[in-house]
Amino acid sequence: MTARSLRSGEDAEDADEFDVEEALALVKEDNGAAHRAPVPPGRAPEPHAQHKATPWTEARATAARAARAVTRSARRAPVSVRLEDALGLTLAAPLDALTDLPSFNTSAMDGWAVAGPGPWAVRDEGVLAGHAEPAPLTDGEAARIATGARIPPDTTAVLRSEHGQTDEKGRLHATREVVHGQDIRPRGQECRSGDQLLPPGALVTPAVLGLAAAAGYDTLAAVPRPRVEVLVLGDELLTEGAPRDGLIRDALGPMLPPWLRALGAEVTAVRRLGDSAAALHKAITRSDADVIVTTGGTAAGPVDHVHPVLGRIGAELLVDGVKVRPGHPMLLARTKEHQHLVGLPGNPLAAVSGLLTLAEPLLRTLAARPAPEPYTLPLRDEAHGHPYDTRLVPVVLRGDSAVPLHYNGPAMLRGIAAADALAVVPPGGARPGQEAELLDLPWASAGIGVCFT
């Protein structure tokens, strides 16, 4: 097998079944830039001689650090956003109550406001929500009241509709004991004006929108979404119809935008450039996005233009290859002071690996979202590993265990489409019952990008 027997060497670099003899035939370093000296027969390759790429955990940390370097700049200054546009953003300031909640004593139930012991004479006029404060009650008096209505002054309790009945003279009687203050929500029960309801950094969920509205807000101070531009590379890609004549369907163009939105980004454009160094150079240098995401072209084949273009514009390579399978030809570069480029491999599952390795920590930090709490589950079945790289394997969650899925090759999406998470398999693999760290997929964990966009 030669490096060009598969597109740009990416499939060869990401092959699931690692074979030492086959690996020795590859002439590229894992960073896709230099040639490798052959290893004498009968001697296993040294990991460090074969791999100059960044370890997986270190690559993720590097992406987060890169984002932190720009989060305090004017470009990332908080913005004032109307409530209807704030869903999925992160609060940039405390959410302090602008009023007492509730702002007046209110009825928690439909029924009667009563004063003193019963039986009670019932007023002709009831009390409805949204009306001015009613007249005070006197002892022995009751008034029909609706849920959410203001409590008349001097009310003792609210008697629920199902707990009261009237006699032939129209007097109200309780069918069970009336406790002082029952079913009355006192002013300030939930909060007092000025109380902090949520701290900065809280994610704006539908419930947060409701709380903000109840507390008197029309707008929220939020961290702006990082703006992302997607550049799809490859002359072999079709945008419609079945694969034909050596051409294949573009899977990443439809997949990446919603996935990036799930990571907190605003996708400003998806551009299909083909295999053109000039078009790639023009697109990168003219982009004003916070993050550029490219697909394919990160290896060292004749049409892999990402590295040469980044070198031409003087970009700083922060991560140039990651010790992870699939997807290790991924990269992270600083293209401008406040702009980064994430280069994803062209194979679909390898691109997913790049999303979770580099794009997720970068975008999460830019959006000021908290890092998810890491967790592990035992694997129900064996997960084959790579001799010296981390491997990301699609799994489904079944009870208290994770089940590795088939169809997990670098060019395959069948496994990830059915998955709940990706298992982080250490070098050498994992045996049945072994605990593995899991990376949740946004839709499988009720993620923000699915229900909020």
C-alpha atoms as one frame of an Amber mdcrd trajectory, in Angstrom:
protein
   0.000   0.000   0.000   1.337   3.435  -0.858   0.432   6.720   0.744  -1.423
   7.754  -2.436  -3.355   4.511  -2.796  -5.980   6.217  -0.659  -6.961   9.881
  -0.728  -4.220  12.118   0.700  -2.857   9.287   2.790  -5.611   9.858   5.381
  -7.146   6.398   5.146  -3.707   4.812   5.295  -2.781   6.892   8.328  -6.064
   6.065  10.091  -6.367   2.379   9.236  -8.247   0.554  11.975  -6.269  -2.657
  11.759  -2.709  -1.629  12.516  -0.090  -3.856  10.899   3.589  -3.257  11.648
   4.842  -4.398   8.246   2.283  -2.218   6.522   3.144   0.699   8.751   6.795
   0.418   7.835   5.871   0.845   4.191   4.396   4.263   4.859   6.909   6.956
   4.057   5.372   9.870   5.951   5.928  10.894   9.513   2.682  11.030  11.467
   2.740  14.789  11.176   2.550  14.366   7.414   5.674  16.413   6.770   8.872
  14.321   6.746  10.111  10.895   5.648  10.662   8.034   8.053  13.739   5.860
   8.109  13.028   2.130   7.785  13.151  -0.033  10.887  15.427  -3.077  10.743
  13.552  -6.369  10.199  12.435  -8.158  13.330  12.518  -5.025  15.446   9.323
  -3.295  16.565   9.120   0.405  15.743   9.830   2.733  18.628   6.707   4.783
  19.435   8.610   8.052  19.608  10.440   7.316  16.391   7.134   6.764  14.615
   5.016   9.511  16.170   5.831  13.171  16.561   2.183  14.113  16.986   0.672
  15.663  20.141  -0.844  13.313  22.743  -4.635  13.393  22.709  -5.202  14.920
  26.154  -2.495  17.508  25.546  -4.062  18.486  22.208  -7.414  19.121  23.894
  -5.758  21.222  26.573  -3.870  23.210  23.928  -7.125  24.024  22.129  -8.696
  25.285  25.359  -5.631  27.422  26.157  -5.697  28.919  22.673  -9.284  30.049
  23.221  -8.560  31.484  26.666  -5.927  33.730  25.101  -8.626  35.628  23.188
 -11.629  35.466  25.517 -10.744  38.738  27.257 -10.233  40.732  24.084 -12.638
  43.382  22.815 -13.688  40.990  20.077 -15.109  38.687  22.743 -16.695  41.468
  24.807 -20.155  40.671  26.246 -23.162  41.582  24.140 -26.676  42.596  25.096
 -29.100  40.057  23.641 -32.879  40.042  23.641 -34.397  37.107  25.460 -35.676
  35.488  22.280 -32.113  35.416  20.893 -30.286  34.337  24.063 -31.034  30.622
  24.094 -27.829  28.595  24.277 -25.575  31.529  25.184 -23.615  31.909  28.407
 -24.377  34.653  30.911 -21.623  37.271  30.988 -22.974  38.936  34.152 -24.907
  37.770  37.210 -28.652  37.421  36.764 -29.830  39.573  39.677 -33.509  39.885
  40.500 -34.949  43.220  39.407 -37.980  42.749  41.671 -39.276  40.588  44.481
 -40.662  37.266  43.261 -43.529  37.123  43.596 -43.829  40.905  43.617 -47.014
  40.749  45.729 -48.861  38.180  47.795 -50.571  35.853  45.338 -52.980  32.956
  45.445 -51.432  29.565  44.706 -54.825  27.992  43.940 -58.292  28.670  42.615
 -60.696  28.962  45.516 -61.634  31.581  48.102 -59.593  34.106  50.024 -60.956
  33.931  53.578 -60.496  36.068  56.688 -60.867  34.715  60.195 -62.697  31.528
  61.134 -65.593  30.218  59.040 -68.245  30.015  57.960 -67.761  33.019  55.682
 -70.031  35.379  53.832 -68.937  35.436  50.177 -68.524  38.744  48.391 -70.282
  39.261  45.121 -67.062  40.349  43.388 -64.269  37.865  42.882 -60.550  38.536
  42.489 -58.838  37.771  39.170 -55.190  37.736  38.147 -53.887  40.910  36.548
 -56.126  43.291  38.467 -55.282  45.989  40.977 -55.156  45.211  44.677 -58.652
  44.333  45.929 -60.321  45.787  48.979 -59.375  44.255  52.366 -61.407  41.417
  53.809 -63.083  41.622  57.176 -63.344  38.728  59.629 -65.933  36.229  58.463
 -65.693  37.377  54.848 -64.515  35.481  51.755 -63.955  36.339  48.115 -63.652
  34.076  45.098 -60.027  34.155  43.875 -58.108  32.810  40.879 -54.605  31.365
  40.818 -52.052  34.158  40.520 -54.444  36.882  41.692 -53.409  39.399  44.346
 -54.402  38.443  47.857 -56.790  40.943  49.492 -55.279  42.600  52.588 -56.100
  40.869  55.911 -56.625  37.491  54.208 -56.029  34.557  56.554 -55.709  31.784
  53.979 -56.853  30.542  50.605 -59.433  27.768  50.711 -59.185  25.550  47.638
 -62.282  25.131  45.504 -62.463  21.399  46.255 -62.224  22.038  50.001 -65.191
  24.374  50.350 -68.954  24.310  49.846 -71.782  26.789  50.296 -75.018  26.259
  52.200 -78.514  27.261  51.231 -77.870  30.757  52.581 -74.780  31.161  50.429
 -72.349  30.903  53.325 -69.034  29.187  52.705 -67.960  26.221  54.839 -64.594
  24.437  54.860 -64.641  20.668  54.456 -61.220  20.325  56.091 -59.065  22.302
  58.505 -57.915  25.723  57.340 -54.283  26.500  58.235 -53.180  30.116  58.526
 -51.344  31.211  55.337 -52.184  28.095  53.328 -51.957  28.360  49.544 -50.687
  31.936  49.725 -47.395  32.712  47.996 -45.994  35.579  50.053 -44.188  38.454
  48.389 -40.468  37.657  48.016 -40.921  33.920  48.670 -38.639  33.040  45.753
 -36.279  36.008  45.888 -35.898  39.612  46.940 -34.922  42.398  44.596 -31.131
  42.334  44.124 -30.717  38.649  44.968 -28.372  36.791  42.607 -30.444  34.210
  40.787 -27.645  32.800  38.590 -23.912  33.476  38.390 -21.921  34.515  35.317
 -21.134  31.489  33.187 -24.568  29.912  33.552 -25.928  28.461  30.332 -29.116
  30.101  29.061 -31.638  27.276  28.905 -35.394  27.586  28.335 -35.870  27.631
  32.115 -33.327  30.446  32.459 -35.257  32.465  29.880 -38.413  31.992  31.923
 -36.648  33.006  35.143 -35.122  36.076  33.497 -38.493  37.173  32.165 -40.144
  36.632  35.544 -37.386  38.678  37.190 -38.031  41.603  34.856 -35.421  41.219
  32.108 -35.908  42.101  28.442 -32.252  41.553  27.494 -29.338  39.586  28.905
 -25.594  40.265  28.994 -24.122  37.215  27.284 -20.910  35.916  25.778 -21.256
  36.049  21.983 -21.227  32.842  20.015 -17.891  32.214  18.293 -18.352  32.750
  14.565 -17.257  29.778  12.467 -16.715  29.445   8.741 -16.536  25.949   7.224
 -14.347  25.305   4.167 -15.062  21.986   2.459 -12.122  20.805   0.342 -12.011
  18.117  -2.332 -12.689  17.904  -6.066 -14.223  14.446  -5.627 -17.251  15.633
  -3.632 -20.845  15.690  -4.842 -23.543  17.814  -3.208 -26.504  15.763  -4.444
 -27.406  12.402  -5.880 -25.734   9.017  -5.514 -21.946   8.531  -5.811 -20.870
   8.008  -9.422 -17.901   8.042 -11.751 -15.355   8.067  -8.928 -17.137  10.903
  -7.141 -18.525  10.594  -3.612 -21.139  12.498  -1.648 -19.963  15.224   0.689
 -20.952  13.994   4.155 -19.173  16.725   6.115 -20.919  19.718   4.531 -24.324
  18.641   5.908 -22.916  17.255   9.172 -20.553  19.944  10.409 -22.797  23.044
  10.671 -25.378  21.552  13.072 -22.607  19.832  15.036 -20.710  23.113  15.368
 -23.891  24.861  16.481 -24.260  22.120  19.070 -20.841  23.168  20.349 -22.022
  26.769  20.788 -20.913  28.269  17.476 -22.626  30.505  14.958 -21.885  29.073
  11.523 -21.606  32.045   9.199 -20.816  30.227   5.940 -20.126  26.833   4.376
 -17.900  27.151   1.305 -16.947  24.348  -1.072 -13.532  25.107  -2.530 -12.408
  21.876  -4.186  -8.686  21.128  -4.284  -7.442  24.650  -4.967  -4.559  26.164
  -3.029  -5.387  29.615  -4.408  -9.041  29.359  -3.359  -8.033  28.103   0.091
  -5.529  30.937   0.535  -8.113  33.506  -0.491 -10.807  32.051   1.769  -8.565
  31.944   4.847  -7.012  35.381   4.431 -10.369  37.053   3.784 -12.293  35.349
   6.556 -13.309  37.409   9.581 -14.608  34.376  11.497 -13.318  33.568  14.962
 -12.677  29.986  13.873 -12.167  28.495  10.420 -12.849  24.769  10.046 -11.432
  22.981   7.022 -12.182  19.435   5.887  -9.524  17.288   4.267  -6.161  18.316
   2.882  -4.287  18.058   6.200  -1.884  15.255   5.175   0.999  15.514   2.678
  -0.486  14.417  -0.640  -0.205  16.378  -3.899  -3.612  18.042  -3.365  -3.256
  18.557   0.400  -2.914  22.320   0.528  -3.669  23.168   4.160  -0.085  23.002
   5.475   1.465  24.927   2.536  -1.166  27.666   2.732  -0.760  28.023   6.492
   2.982  28.299   5.999   2.540  30.900   3.292   0.418  33.170   5.503   2.718
  32.761   8.510   0.207  30.912  10.687   1.397  29.443  13.978   0.831  25.693
  14.199  -0.289  24.915  17.737  -1.140  21.263  17.098   0.206  19.446  14.046
  -1.132  15.916  14.249  -2.627  14.186  17.285  -1.891  10.733  18.661  -5.466
   9.567  18.186  -7.202   7.148  15.813  -9.064   7.873  13.675  -8.168  11.416
  12.718  -4.560  11.937  13.689  -3.676  14.262  10.727  -5.863  16.961  12.350
  -4.303  20.312  13.198  -4.886  23.578  15.054  -3.324  26.852  13.924  -3.455
  30.504  14.957  -4.020  32.355  11.695  -4.519  35.841  13.152  -4.306  37.361
  16.614  -7.927  36.467  17.370  -8.543  33.755  14.790  -7.850  30.012  14.762
  -8.138  27.295  12.155  -9.090  23.707  12.930  -8.030  21.373  10.137 -10.134
  18.221  10.111  -9.217  15.099   8.153 -11.449  14.379   5.183 -12.717  10.986
   6.334 -16.048  11.414   8.151 -15.356   9.590  11.416 -11.831  11.022  11.477
 -13.416  14.473  11.156 -15.705  13.676  14.108 -12.605  12.782  16.089 -11.141
  16.159  15.183 -14.314  17.924  16.241 -14.240  16.355  19.685 -10.475  16.666
  20.090  -9.810  20.229  18.909 -13.014  22.065  17.936 -15.003  21.184  21.063
 -12.572  22.572  23.682 -11.779  25.578  21.473 -15.407  26.554  20.863 -16.559
  25.658  24.371 -13.956  27.955  25.878 -14.703  30.784  23.426 -18.388  30.473
  24.319 -17.495  30.411  28.056 -19.301  27.143  28.582 -18.161  24.925  31.445
 -16.264  21.771  30.615 -18.403  18.655  30.960 -17.681  16.511  33.975 -15.666
  13.494  32.816 -17.202  10.125  33.543 -16.475   6.492  32.854 -18.419   3.295
  32.312 -17.236  -0.281  31.952 -17.093  -1.618  28.412 -19.330  -4.622  27.818
 -17.115  -5.967  25.041 -13.475  -5.692  24.104 -12.428  -2.483  22.333  -9.461
  -2.947  20.010  -6.816  -0.300  20.461  -3.840   1.124  18.656  -0.339   0.189
  19.844   0.571   3.707  20.989  -2.308   6.077  20.145  -5.590   6.821  21.856
  -8.550   5.454  19.941 -12.080   6.907  19.887 -14.727   4.210  19.448 -18.492
   4.812  19.010 -20.543   3.160  21.757 -24.155   2.840  22.846 -25.057   3.018
  26.524 -26.932   0.015  27.866 -27.674   0.151  31.571 -24.428   0.635  33.434
 -22.116  -0.276  30.566 -20.990   0.948  27.152 -21.196  -1.319  24.126 -18.629
  -0.732  21.346 -20.185  -0.515  17.903 -19.047  -1.963  14.598 -18.568   0.148
  11.479 -16.061   2.377  13.228 -13.542   2.797  10.434 -12.280   6.324   9.697
 -14.445   6.675   6.567 -17.593   5.263   8.190 -20.534   7.095   9.757 -22.794
   4.101  10.343 -21.432   3.486  13.832 -21.419   7.095  15.016 -24.953   7.617
  13.649 -26.224   4.972  16.078 -23.948   5.971  18.968 -24.631   7.706  22.271
 -20.979   8.524  22.952 -17.391   7.867  21.989 -15.257   5.734  24.283 -11.689
   6.882  24.858  -9.699   3.672  24.418  -6.083   3.820  25.646  -3.145   2.494
  23.634  -3.261  -1.279  23.499  -7.061  -1.477  23.747  -9.503  -2.218  26.562
 -10.786  -5.553  27.814 -14.440  -6.331  28.674 -15.376  -4.751  31.990 -12.595
  -2.168  31.851 -13.651   1.404  32.675 -13.406   3.826  29.753 -13.851   7.579
  29.656 -16.859   8.600  27.547 -17.417  11.666  25.401 -21.130  12.334  25.087
 -22.574  13.291  21.722 -24.701  16.464  21.873 -27.971  14.882  20.816 -27.511
  11.832  23.042 -27.095  14.012  26.153 -30.024  16.331  25.347 -27.396  18.710
  24.064 -27.902  22.387  23.514 -27.293  22.298  19.787 -30.124  19.897  19.121
 -32.941  21.369  21.137 -31.830  24.993  21.084 -31.127  25.637  17.416
